[in-house]
């Protein structure tokens, strides 16, 4: 088990100078407004390629807004954000970006296989040529045997698995997850954390995970970005030292709880401001 002393805190003002692999995403002085309210203030962030970055923070701190900017669904009012040197919308339009939200948003009249195939249809790709890959994704998320089931025949966790497979079907380089397990009970959420780790180990995608769960952020991520509100900004960036695969026993380790406690203090302090 890694020692807590190996935990590295990165000054958010120097995040762009952090060592590591080639950047998967770079945000420089990103600010965003919603009417008269400043949602994001001068966010500087580098996400390393083939790693998981978790965003945590109080409600209203701009986590989901930042994710939507990364997805090319919104534009910053100032600053810049690029994915491997390109605008997010360009990256998205090539199908190199996969997104899964808290609501799986499956079409109730389409089977599991056809819901997963939907992004291919939107991009104008031939679904028939991807049938084997779709079946491989169904197996990857643990839904073999449910290929022809409708969403109404699936549990909440199974529907979220379909949403994750749908996010992967275009073979993206960047995966964005916005509270994907937020609506699940704690037991199922823990199970889905393990499943997501298994899927990530198979795909090794650059991943941004927005979550309110501190233990979920630490268990899944290589880096945790702590955000504060009013306006939304980065408070601290913490590197997580634990090697993968991460066994459920890690959740009981003193080193794990020490990091969670540190993040909790950061968040609590922001809430009192």
Beta strands, then each sheet from edge to edge (+ up, - down):
strand 1: 8-10
strand 2: 23-34
strand 3: 37-48
strand 4: 52-57
strand 5: 78-83
strand 6: 86-87
strand 7: 97-101
strand 8: 174-178
strand 9: 206-210
strand 10: 223-228
strand 11: 233-239
sheet 1: 1+ 11- 10+ 4+ 9+ 8+ 7+
sheet 2: 3+ 2- 5+ 6-
end
